[in-house]
Amino acid sequence: MRLTVISGFLGSGKTTLLRRLLRMSGDLRLGVIVNDMSELEVDGDLLRDPENLNEARGNFASIQAGSISSTQRVAFAAVLDAWQGRDDLDHIVIETSGSTHPWPLVEEISQRPGLTLDTFVTLIDAKAFMEDFGGGRLIRELSHPQAPLMMAQIQLAGVILLTKTEQLPPPSLQLIATHLSALNPQASLYAVNYGCISPEKLLGTGSFDLEKARQIAAQWPALTENAAQVGELGSTVIDDPRPLHPRRLWTLFRERLGTGIHRSKGFIWLASRDRDVLLWNQAAGSVGMELTAYWKAALVTNPDGKLIPEEIAMLQEQLQGAHPVFGDRRCELTVIGPERDRAVFVPELHECFCTDEEITHWRSGGTFDDPWPKSLLRV
């Protein structure tokens, strides 16, 4: 069975790419393995489909709380063992966490005769690559804490996808392309917006060369011996039923976001938008929210008058045991970065939750200053 690995640093757009790939793969029977370094499962929740893609169907595995190249390597190997002899899957796609070193994945796959690594894809956030890595210069000079990891992800790739290119001028994109070509002249390089690329460029390409990968890996023995070398990155999970104050959240991320907070993601709700389940997505200096669903606690009140009594009764039953004030509403976020930066930023993020007085104001139907875009796309 053939496999495609989707690699890339934090926030480069791997999940967005995979979601679109799943929609565009037609009749191809795909198995998906997704890895998240945090204990909070966000990517798995976004990808899991109760009808087509889930653990019960045997075509989906979510591995969290560590990278599959280090602390969760045994769990990754177990999934490969279970899937390698199957004839009900045509292709396996692996979405790595941003901290995953590629060589241990190559080793695990190559040790199993029933599996063949077909394509290794690396995504590069063009804006973050320019701002944080000098367009690639700091990687070539190995003068950035994550430079060895980024170099490994780039050098083993047969396909490199530049994302968020619309945020940079052409000279910056040309500089990035020059550095990437120097690091990996054989890779195919594509600019991709919102994960839009033909599946044929990612599945069944046969572009991965194991012998070439071994030769490249031999040039960085320190990394192959210590696959967990990813700087000082760690994660903190925030789980709180209270709403976030929209203005304080805006101010924190727009004015006080330090460069050490590489990534934050999860599901939130705002006091000003208590109906909406919002997907929070921050990578480096880019911050965004998307509408993903509606809270049951909001729908049970039948605000649009569209629900029949049976549907309301079903929602009420599902909300039994939920929070007496907030219902099923909850903010679940993971913040990723060095410990010293998280130690400063996370307490400030906690200050963005509404106080008791503000919650009383919300319960009475009060309004809140909300600078976020009024219209959010639904995923």
C-alpha positions in Angstrom: 0.0 0.0 0.0 1.2 3.5 -0.9 1.5 6.4 1.6 1.7 10.2 1.3 3.2 12.1 4.2 2.0 15.7 4.7 4.7 17.5 6.7 5.3 21.2 7.6 6.0 23.5 10.5 3.3 24.8 12.8 0.4 26.5 11.1 1.5 25.9 7.5 -1.9 24.7 6.4 -1.6 20.9 6.6 -5.2 20.3 7.9 -6.7 22.7 5.4 -4.9 20.8 2.6 -6.0 17.4 3.9 -9.6 18.4 4.3 -9.7 19.6 0.7 -7.8 16.5 -0.5 -10.5 14.3 1.2 -13.2 16.2 -0.6 -11.5 15.9 -4.0 -10.2 12.3 -3.9 -13.3 10.9 -5.5 -13.7 7.1 -5.2 -10.2 6.6 -3.9 -10.4 4.8 -0.6 -8.2 6.8 1.7 -7.0 6.0 5.2 -5.9 8.9 7.4 -3.4 9.1 10.3 -3.3 12.5 12.0 -0.9 13.6 14.7 -1.1 16.5 17.1 1.6 17.3 19.5 -0.9 18.7 22.1 -3.1 16.8 24.4 -6.0 18.7 22.9 -7.4 17.1 19.8 -8.2 19.8 17.2 -7.1 18.4 13.9 -8.7 15.0 14.6 -12.0 16.7 15.4 -11.9 18.7 12.1 -11.1 15.7 10.0 -13.2 13.0 11.5 -16.5 12.4 9.6 -19.2 10.4 11.4 -20.3 8.8 8.0 -17.1 8.4 6.0 -14.0 8.8 8.0 -13.7 7.6 11.6 -12.2 5.0 13.9 -15.3 2.8 13.7 -14.9 2.4 9.9 -11.2 1.6 10.5 -9.9 4.3 8.1 -9.0 7.0 10.6 -6.5 7.2 13.5 -5.7 10.2 15.6 -2.5 10.2 17.6 -2.0 13.1 20.0 0.0 14.3 23.0 3.3 14.0 21.3 5.0 13.7 18.0 4.9 10.4 16.0 8.6 10.8 15.4 9.5 10.7 19.1 7.2 10.1 22.1 4.3 8.7 20.0 6.4 6.7 17.6 5.3 3.4 19.2 1.7 4.3 18.7 2.4 5.3 15.1 4.1 2.0 14.5 1.2 0.1 15.9 -1.2 1.8 13.4 1.1 1.0 10.5 1.3 -2.7 11.6 -2.5 -2.9 11.7 -3.1 -1.2 8.4 -0.3 -2.6 6.2 -2.0 -5.8 5.1 -5.4 -4.3 4.3 -7.1 -4.5 0.9 -10.0 -2.1 1.7 -7.8 1.0 1.5 -6.2 2.4 -1.7 -3.8 4.9 -0.1 -2.8 6.2 3.3 -2.3 9.9 4.1 -0.3 10.9 7.2 -0.6 14.4 8.6 2.2 15.1 10.9 2.4 17.6 13.8 4.6 20.6 13.2 7.3 19.2 15.5 7.7 15.9 13.6 11.1 15.1 12.3 10.6 13.1 9.0 13.4 10.5 9.3 11.8 8.3 12.0 8.6 8.2 9.8 10.6 7.1 6.8 12.3 4.4 8.9 9.0 3.0 10.3 7.4 2.9 6.8 10.4 1.4 5.1 10.7 -1.4 7.6 7.3 -2.8 6.6 7.2 -4.6 3.2 3.5 -4.0 2.8 4.0 -0.3 2.8 5.6 2.1 0.3 6.2 5.8 0.9 5.0 7.3 -2.4 5.1 11.0 -1.8 6.6 13.3 0.9 4.9 16.7 0.9 6.2 19.7 2.9 4.1 22.8 3.4 5.8 26.2 4.0 3.8 29.2 5.4 5.4 31.8 3.1 4.7 34.8 5.4 6.0 33.1 8.5 9.0 31.7 6.5 9.9 35.2 5.4 9.4 36.8 8.8 10.8 34.1 11.1 13.4 32.4 8.9 14.6 35.2 6.7 13.0 33.6 3.7 15.2 30.5 4.2 18.5 32.2 5.0 18.4 31.4 8.7 17.8 27.7 7.8 20.7 27.5 5.4 22.9 29.1 8.1 21.4 26.9 10.9 21.0 30.0 13.0 17.4 29.5 14.1 16.4 27.0 16.9 14.0 25.2 14.5 16.4 25.4 11.5 17.5 21.7 11.7 13.9 20.5 11.8 12.8 22.7 9.0 15.8 21.7 6.9 15.0 18.0 7.3 11.3 18.6 6.3 12.4 20.5 3.2 15.2 18.3 2.1 13.2 15.0 2.2 10.3 16.5 0.3 9.5 15.6 -3.3 6.7 18.2 -3.3 6.9 21.6 -1.5 3.8 23.7 -1.2 4.0 27.4 -0.5 0.9 28.6 1.4 -0.4 32.1 2.2 1.6 33.5 -0.8 -1.1 36.2 -1.2 0.3 38.0 1.9 3.8 38.6 0.3 5.0 40.7 -2.6 6.7 38.9 -5.6 10.3 39.8 -4.6 9.8 38.1 -1.3 8.3 35.0 -2.9 11.3 34.9 -5.4 13.7 35.0 -2.4 11.9 32.1 -0.7 12.0 30.1 -4.0 15.7 30.7 -4.3 16.5 29.5 -0.8 14.2 26.5 -1.2 15.8 25.5 -4.5 19.2 25.6 -2.9 18.0 23.4 -0.1 16.2 20.9 -2.4 16.7 21.5 -6.1 14.8 18.3 -7.1 11.5 19.1 -5.3 8.4 20.3 -7.2 7.4 23.7 -5.9 3.8 24.9 -6.0 2.0 28.0 -4.6 -1.3 26.8 -3.0 -4.2 28.9 -1.7 -6.5 27.3 0.9 -5.2 23.8 0.1 -6.4 23.9 -3.5 -4.2 21.6 -5.5 -4.9 18.6 -7.8 -4.8 15.3 -5.8 -2.7 13.8 -8.6 0.2 16.0 -7.5 0.1 14.5 -4.0 -1.1 10.9 -4.5 0.5 8.2 -6.6 3.4 10.4 -7.8 6.1 7.8 -7.0 8.4 10.7 -6.3 9.9 9.5 -3.0 13.4 8.0 -3.4 14.4 6.0 -0.3 18.1 5.7 -1.2 18.3 9.5 -1.8 16.6 10.1 1.6 19.2 7.9 3.3 22.0 9.9 1.7 20.4 13.1 2.9 19.8 11.8 6.4 23.4 10.8 6.7 24.4 14.4 6.5 22.6 15.3 9.7 23.4 12.4 12.1 22.6 14.5 15.2 19.0 14.8 14.1 18.6 11.1 13.2 20.0 10.2 16.6 17.7 12.6 18.4 14.5 13.0 16.5 12.9 15.0 19.3 15.2 18.0 18.7 12.8 20.7 17.9 14.0 23.6 20.0 12.1 24.4 23.2 8.5 23.9 21.9 5.8 22.7 24.2 2.1 23.2 24.6 -0.4 24.4 27.1 -4.1 23.5 27.0 -6.7 25.9 28.1 -10.2 24.5 28.9 -12.8 26.9 30.3 -16.6 27.1 29.9 -16.7 30.9 30.2 -17.0 33.1 27.1 -14.0 35.2 25.9 -14.4 38.9 25.8 -14.1 39.9 22.1 -12.3 43.2 22.7 -9.7 41.8 25.1 -9.0 38.8 22.9 -8.5 41.2 19.9 -6.1 43.4 21.9 -4.1 40.5 23.2 -3.5 38.9 19.8 -3.2 42.1 17.8 -1.1 44.1 20.1 0.6 41.7 22.6 1.3 38.5 20.7 5.0 37.7 21.1 7.1 36.0 18.4 7.6 33.0 20.8 3.9 31.9 20.5 4.2 29.9 17.3 0.7 28.5 17.2 -2.7 28.5 19.0 -5.7 26.6 17.9 -9.0 25.2 19.1 -12.7 25.9 19.5 -14.0 29.0 21.3 -17.0 31.2 21.9 -17.4 34.9 22.4 -19.8 36.7 24.7 -20.9 38.7 21.7 -21.5 35.6 19.5 -22.9 33.0 21.9 -24.6 31.0 19.2 -21.4 30.3 17.2 -18.8 27.5 17.6 -15.7 29.3 16.4 -12.6 27.6 15.1 -9.6 29.6 16.4 -6.5 29.5 14.3 -3.3 31.5 14.9 0.0 30.8 13.3 2.8 33.3 13.9 1.3 36.7 13.3 -1.7 35.4 11.4 -4.9 35.2 13.4 -8.3 34.0 12.2 -11.7 32.6 13.2 -14.1 30.4 11.2 -17.7 29.4 11.9 -17.9 25.6 12.3 -21.2 24.9 13.9 -23.8 26.2 16.5 -23.9 25.4 20.2 -26.8 23.2 21.2 -27.5 25.5 24.2 -28.2 28.3 21.6 -30.3 26.1 19.3 -32.5 24.7 22.0 -34.0 28.1 22.4 -35.1 27.9 18.8 -34.0 31.5 17.9 -35.1 31.2 14.3 -38.3 29.3 15.0 -37.3 26.5 12.6 -37.1 23.6 15.0 -40.1 21.3 15.6 -40.9 20.2 19.2 -39.3 16.7 18.6 -36.0 18.4 17.6 -36.0 20.7 20.6 -36.7 17.7 22.9 -33.7 15.9 21.4 -31.4 18.8 22.0 -32.7 19.1 25.6 -31.9 15.5 26.2 -28.4 15.9 24.7 -27.8 18.9 27.1 -28.6 16.9 30.2 -25.6 17.2 32.6 -24.2 20.1 30.7 -23.0 23.3 32.5 -26.1 25.0 34.2 -25.2 28.4 32.8 -23.3 27.9 29.6 -24.7 24.5 28.4 -22.3 22.8 25.9 -20.4 26.0 25.2 -16.7 25.8 26.0 -13.4 27.2 25.0 -10.7 24.6 24.3 -7.4 26.0 23.1 -3.8 24.7 22.8 -1.0 27.3 22.9 2.3 26.1 21.4 5.7 27.8 21.9 8.7 27.8 24.2 8.0 27.5 27.9 9.3 31.0 28.8 6.9 32.6 26.3 3.9 30.5 27.3 4.6 31.4 30.9 3.9 35.1 30.0 1.3 34.8 27.4 -1.1 32.1 28.8 -1.9 34.1 32.0 -2.7 37.1 29.8 -5.0 34.8 27.7 -6.8 33.7 30.8 -7.5 37.4 31.5 -9.5 37.5 28.3 -12.3 35.4 29.8 -15.3 37.2 31.0 -15.5 38.2 34.7 -18.5 37.3 36.9 -19.9 40.8 36.3 -19.5 40.5 32.6 -21.2 37.1 32.6 -24.1 38.6 34.5 -24.2 41.3 31.8 -24.2 38.6 29.1 -27.0 36.7 30.8 -29.2 39.8 30.9 -28.8 40.2 27.1 -26.1 42.9 27.3 -23.9 43.8 24.3 -20.0 43.6 24.1 -17.5 45.6 22.0 -16.6 43.2 19.2 -13.9 44.3 16.7 -13.8 40.9 14.9 -15.2 40.6 11.3 -18.9 40.5 11.4 -19.2 37.8 8.8 -17.2 34.5 9.2 -17.1 31.8 6.6 -18.5 28.4 7.7 -16.0 25.6 7.2 
